[in-house]
Amino acid sequence: MDKLIITGGARLDGEIRISGAKNSALPILAATLLCDGPVTVGNLPHLHDITTMIELFGRMGIEPVIDEKLSVEIDPRTIKTLIAPYELVKTMRASILVLGPMVARFGEAEVALPGGCAIGSRPVDLHIRGLEAMGAIIDVEGGYIKAKAPEGGLRGAHFFFDTVSVTGTENIMMAAALAKGRSVLQNAAREPEVVDLANFLNAMGAKVSGAGTDTITIDGVERLGSAFYKVMPDRIETGTYLVAAAVTGGRVKVKDTDPTILEAVLEKLREAGAEITCGEDWIELNMHGKRPKAVNVRTAPYPAFPTDMQAQFISLNAIAEGTGAVIETIFENRFMHVYELHRMGAKIQVEGNTAIVTGTEILKGAPVMATDLRASASLVISALMAEGDTLIDRIYHIDRGYECIEEKLQMLGAKIRRVPG
């Protein structure tokens, strides 16, 4: 199992390019199953979850064609089986996103239940209830969701999400694209990745409006046609590198990104003392060598502060001037990284869903272990400014969400290397 060794103390300085968003790429790849011809998706990040989704398509009889720029062409007309097997689904929860498209396009689907998740329960009942509202007949047996469309296909429906669900919104929106009649999704997720998926569906000829608000309207069409689409930049990767620059007192310019989808995070970085300038597709953060100030953070659905940036800001507060409270309202069990940061000397007290972080000038390098994707990013950030060497184990979590993290950090001047397991 690979590990990262980071020698702290280097001030980050330089420019890097931001990759395509994994949380946008996965639903967009799933949505290609709706098409009646070949579709090309560009700006895919080179990540394990993307490879897993492409492998899943291969198991179904689809032969994706990947070029050297990591654009992929998918022609779902060659599909042979409508089963998403457990051995692939268990490694990537986003596999549930093929359920809606398969039922809508092919009339049936058999998708393994995703199983547990280290950062808390992510129930699939909203996906099932949304499809049932459109007339699907669904049984859950043997660890699989077995779904069939009614005779004549799925029908448009009004559906209210009793909790905001990004993947639930995406799955039902995709299914509704080929349903007969109008669907209205209320209390829908407003995340930029949902908007990106809606834009992709519309590029294939769907009629989706209202994405980015809490009410999405979809008028079903008979078929969707070929398209080329470029995945949006990754806002969480963007935010992670900006925080890394802030904790080291450095200056970093991130390119090929979008400042408009990161406003809550940029506001907190300004509050921490960062000077931030933005262009149409770039953001530059400069700390001018200063130590950041502690900030209070409360996670909530978009456009509020993202849960996927919570761990990074705990690391920022751990070396900041003052004390900051970080309140997590989205997932339970999302403070597991705190106990690893304690090993580095961080002063963090967890009370329920709140972490009270008192900044300390110096953290000490230590052997630590990644527990989930964003927690692992917080360990990297803390290691960058810790005294001495930090050894981070179980970095397969990092590789699920960050493309070439050590190469990008090396370009900014970090002392980081990967050690094969």
N, C-alpha and C positions, 0 to 999 in steps of 0.2 A: 504494500500500500504506500503510495507516494506521500512525501512529507515536504513542507516548506521550512527553510531555515532563513530567518530574517535578522539581520544585525541592525539595531535601531540607531537613531541619531542623525540620519541624513535628511536634510531639508528637501522636500520634493520641489522640482522646478522643471518645467518643460511643457510639451504639447502631446496629446494622444487623441486617437480617433475612437469614438464610441461605436460599439457593435449594434446590430439589430436587436430588438427586444424579444427575449425568449417568450415572455408572457403574451406577446402579440403573435409571434411566429407560430406557436403551437396551435392556437385556435384557427389561424389562417390556413395552416396545413390541413387541419381537420375539415375545414370548409371546402377544400378542393374536391372532396368526395361528392359535393352537390353538383359538380359541373358535368356538362354533356360533351366535354371535349378536353384537350390538353390545356393545363394552366401552368404558368411559370411564376414562381415566387422568388424574389430577390432579397438581398441584404439579410440573409439568414445568419445568425450567429453560429459559430462552430462549437457546439456544445453537446454534451452527452444526451440530454433530453431530446434535442432535435434529431440526433442519430437514431434514438429509440423510436420516435414517431415515424421516421422514414423506414426503419426496419419493420415496424408494424404494418405499414403499407405493403412492404415486400411479402410478408406472411399472408396478406389478403390476395395476393396475385397481381398487385400493381407493381410496375417496374419504374420507380423514379429515376430520372436522368439528372445527374448533378454535374455542373460545369466547374471550372477552376475558380470561379468567383463565388462559389457556394450558392448559386441560384439553382433551384430544382424545378424540373418539369414533371408534372404528374398528370397521367391520363387515367381517370378512375373507371373508364369503360372496360378495362381489362380485369376488373375485380372478380375473384373466383369464390371467395369465402367472406361471410359477413360476421366473422367471429374475431374479437380482440382478446387473445388468450391471457391468462393470469400471469404467466411468467414474464410478459412484457409490461402489462398494466401495473403490476406490483412495484416496478422500478420507476414509474412515472404516473402520478395521479392525473395529469392532464389527458391521459388516454381516454378518460370518460367523455371527452369532447367529440369523439367519433360517433357517439350514440345518436344524437339528434340528426346529423347529416345522413347517416346510414338508413335510419327509419324513414326519413323524408324522401330520400332518393331511391332506395331499393326496397322499401316496404318492411324491412325487418333488420334486427341487429341482435347480437349476443356479445355483451361486453362484461368482462370480469369486474367485480367490485374492487375499487382501488385499495382497500385495506387501510391500515392505520397510518398515522403521520406523526412525526416527532413533535410538531408544534401545535398539536391539538386536533380535535375532530373537525372534519370538513364533510358534513353529511351530503349525500347525493339525493336526498328525498325531494329537493326542489326540482332537480332535473326530471325525476320520475313523474312528479305531480304535474309539471308543466307539459310534458308529453301526453300524459293521460287527459289533460284538459283539451288537447288537440285530437283526442279520439284514440290514441295508441292503447293497445292492450299489453300490459306489462306484468311479468312474473319475475320475482327474485328467488332463484333456487340454485343450490349447489355453488353459491358464491358468484353467480352470474346474473346480470340484468338481461332478461330476454324480452324483447319488445317487438311488437308487430303493429303496423299501421292498419286502420280499418279499411274495409273495401272502399275503393275510390280514393284512398290516400288520406293524409292528415288534413284536418280542417282548422282554419283560423280560430283563435280563441282569445278571450280576455284573461290574462293571468296576473295575479298580484303576488310578488315575492314577499313573504312575511319577514325574511331577513335579506339584506342586500348580499347578493352572490354574484361574483364576477363570472365564474365558469357556468353557473346556472343561467345567467342572462345570455351568455354566448351560445350555450347549447340550444336553448329554446329559440333564440333569434335565428340561428342557422336552420333549425327545423321549420320555422315559420316561413322562411324564404321560398320554400316549395309547397307550402300548405295551400289549400283552397280557401280563398277569402282573406279577410283582414285579421291580423293578430295585434293586440295591444298589450305590451308588457309594462306593468306598473311597479314602482319601487325598484326599477332596474338599476344595475350598477352603472356608474358614470365614468369609469376609468378611461383614460386615453386608449388603452388596448382594446376596449369594447368599441370605441369609435373607429379604430383602425380596422377591426374586423368588419364593421358595418360598411366602411369605405371599400373594402375588398369585395364584399358581397355585391355592392352596387356596381363595382367595376365589371362583375360577371353578368350584370343585368337584373339584379334584385331591386326591390323597391322598399328600402329601409329609411325611415326618417326619425329624428328625435334622439339619435345616439349622442351621448354626452349629457342628456337630461335624464330625469327619473322615469320618463314615459317614452317608450320606443314603439313606433307603429311600423308594422311590416305588412305590405300587401303582397300576398303570394303570387308567384309567377309560374308558368308551366315548365320552363327550363332555364338553366343558366348556361351562358356561353363562355368561350375561352377568354383569358385575360392575362396580362402581365402586371404584377403588383410588387412594390418594394416595401418591406416591413419597416415600421417606424423605429427610431432609435430607442435604446434602452434607458429609461429615465432613472432606474435604480442603479445601474452601472454608473451613469453620469453622477448621481448624488454621492455614490461611494467614493469615487476618485476626488470629488470636491472636498469631502470630509477628510480624506487622507491628506490632502494638501493643507487643510486647516489645522489638523493636529500637529503637523510638522512645522508650522509657521511659514509654509512655502507659497509658491505661485504655480498654478496649473491652469492651462487652457485646454478645455475639452471641445473637440470638433465633431462635426456630423451629428449634432444633438439638437434638442428643441427646448429652449428656455421656457416656453409657455406651458409645458406639461410638468413643471417642477417648482411652481411658484411657492408652495408651502415650505419646501426644503430650502430654497434660496433665501426666503425671509428669515428662517431660523439661523442660517449661516451669517447673514448680515447682523442679526441680533448678537451672534457670537463674536462679532468684531471683524468679519471678513469684508474686504472691498470686492464687490462683484460687478463685472461689466458683461453685457450680453450683446450678441449680434443675432442675425436671423437663425444661424445654425451653429453657434458656438457660445460658450460661457467661459469667462476667465475669473478665477478666484485668487486674490493676493492677500496674504496675512501680514506682509511686510515684517516677517520675523517675530510677530507678536504671539503670545499665548492666547488661545481663545477664552471667551467668557462663558460660564455655564448658562444653559438655556433650559426652559421648561418645555416639554413636548407631550402632546396627547395624540395618539393615533386615532384615526377615524376614516371611513370610506372617502374616496376622492370626491371633491378636490381638497379635503383636509390632509393632514400630515400622514404619509403612507406607513403602514405597519412594517413594510420591507426596508424602511430606513431607521427604524427604532434602535436596532442593535448598534448601528454605526454612531448614532448620537449618544448612546451610553458611553462608547469609547471616547468620543469628543469630551463629554462632561467629566470623564475620569481623569483627564489631565488639564481641565479648564480651571480658571479662577472662579471660586465660589461653589455653590451647591445648586444642582438642578434636579427636578422631578421628571421622570419619564413614565407616562401612564399608557398602558397597553389595553385597548378596548376591543381588539379584533380577535386575537387568538389567545387561548390559555397556553401555559407551558412555554411561553416565548422569552423567558429570562434565563434559559439554561446556560447561556454564555457568561452570565454574571459570575458563576462559580469558577469558571476558567480565568476570568479577569481578576478575581480575588488572588489567584496564584501569582499574578504579576504585580500585586500590591494595590490594586484598585480598591477604593473605599465606597462600596455600594451596599445599600440595605434594601432588601425586597420586602414589601408589605402588600400582600395580595397582588393586585395588578399594577402596582406602582413600585418603581425603583428610584430610591433617593441616592443621588450620586454626588459625593463631595470630592472635588478635584484635588489631585496631588501633583506636584511638579514633576516627579520622576516615577515611572513604572519600571519594574525590573524584568528582564527577559526570563522566560521559564518554559518548560515543556507544557503544552496545552493541547486540547483536543477539540476539533470542530464538532458541533452537535447538529447543526442544520445550515442551510445555505447562507442566510444573512448573518447568523451568529458567527460563522467562519470569517465573513468579511470584517466583523468587528474585531476579531482576534488579529487579523492582518494589520488593521489600522493601529491598534494598540502596540503591536510589535514594531511598527515603523518608528515610533518615538521612544520605545523602551530602551533602557540601558542594557547593553549586552545582546546575547543571542536568544531568540525565541524559536522553538521547534514546534510547528503546528502539524498535528497528526490528523488523519482521516480527511484529507483535503479533497476527496472525491465530492464532498458537499460543495466546495468552492467551484469545482469544475462543472457543476450542474448549472451555474448561473453567470460565471465570469470567464469570458474568452481570453486566453493567454494572459492571465493576471500577472504572472511574474515578469513576462516580457514587457508589458505596458508599464509596470512599476519600475523596472530597470531603466526604461527610456526616460523616466522622471528622476532618476538618480538614486533609487532605493537599492539597498544591499539585500537582495533576495535571491534565493536559488531553490530549485526543486531537487529533492533527493529521491531516487527511485526506491520503492519499498523492497 
